[in-house]
Amino acid sequence: MPSKIMLALLSALALSACVQQPAVEAKQGLPLKVCAAENEMPYSNNKGEGFENKLAEFVGKELGRKIEYVSWTDPRYFIRDLLDKKQCDLVMGLDNGDPRVATTEPYYRSGYVFITKEQDSDAAQNWDGELIKKANRIAFMPGTPAETMLRAIGRYNDMFNYLHELVGFKSPRNQYVKYENSKLVSEVASGKAEVAVLWGPAAARYVKESTIPLAMTVIPDNNVRADGQKVPHHFSTSMGVRKDDRDLLAALNGIIKSKQDEIDGILEAENIPLLSETESALAKNN
């Protein structure tokens, strides 16, 4: 016969479920407002052409809620100015564990990649590859693992001037400086650079669309700086909500758990290299 403590616990759990379910159902039919970039392809744009737009629409369908986008142009401030101020409810594509928000369980894991002409891929499997050592031009973005590793192997200064040629536009001081993912891929396709280094999901669409056959090689997650500190190259991606929006967080986690195959299908159609935790762990040990 169940003890009084056990009965109390079961009663509390049942009450919690009853409270949460109406909370989720009450919002069905109401718009789900998504913070989305105005022009940050291939993630999202105002035309809904990005893969995160497709993922957001999928989530909205599963929740029974129409998606309304709240656009931002500068990635540095939209959490503070839009999500925190309840102008929107959901952010796609954040690092798992981002301290500014409550993050869902990861809905995909990917890595940084080398992009080369198809015939050159064998010479760019890791940062000690022959092509990386000899390339005259390596296209990359500052503030990424690519910059850290180019410094570690002594090639950053070689690329310094070229890096500034890659800037899509420069705004006044303290404004957002943008590098176009498509441009970095096109640098390799056109022969202006031998290698580009990008976050796989940012590059995948443009590698797939290139009329010049390109290879996209996931960089192993076993690299270290000159001082021996690890330089992660593989990362898990989550959705983010306000820290107090526990009902939406739980509903999103339910979708990720039950609809992972459909989510993977959207990402695979984009050509995004998907990794498992096991693959990342093996890469670290190799």
BELGI-V85888 format. One record per run of one state. SS is the DSSP state (hx for helix, st for strand, lp for the rest). FROM is the first residue (numbers start at 1). LEN is the number of residues. If there is no record, write none. Layout:
ss=SS from=FROM len=LEN
ss=SS from=FROM len=LEN
This chain:
ss=lp from=1 len=3
ss=hx from=4 len=23
ss=lp from=27 len=5
ss=st from=32 len=6
ss=lp from=38 len=1
ss=st from=39 len=2
ss=lp from=41 len=3
ss=st from=44 len=2
ss=lp from=46 len=5
ss=hx from=51 len=13
ss=lp from=64 len=3
ss=st from=67 len=6
ss=lp from=73 len=5
ss=hx from=78 len=6
ss=lp from=84 len=6
ss=st from=90 len=6
ss=lp from=96 len=6
ss=st from=102 len=2
ss=lp from=104 len=4
ss=st from=108 len=10
ss=hx from=118 len=6
ss=lp from=124 len=6
ss=hx from=130 len=5
ss=lp from=135 len=3
ss=st from=138 len=2
ss=lp from=140 len=5
ss=hx from=145 len=8
ss=lp from=153 len=3
ss=hx from=156 len=10
ss=lp from=166 len=1
ss=st from=167 len=3
ss=lp from=170 len=8
ss=st from=178 len=2
ss=lp from=180 len=1
ss=hx from=181 len=9
ss=lp from=190 len=5
ss=st from=195 len=5
ss=hx from=200 len=10
ss=lp from=210 len=4
ss=st from=214 len=5
ss=lp from=219 len=5
ss=st from=224 len=1
ss=lp from=225 len=5
ss=st from=230 len=1
ss=lp from=231 len=3
ss=st from=234 len=8
ss=lp from=242 len=4
ss=hx from=246 len=13
ss=lp from=259 len=1
ss=hx from=260 len=10
ss=lp from=270 len=7
ss=hx from=277 len=9
ss=lp from=286 len=1
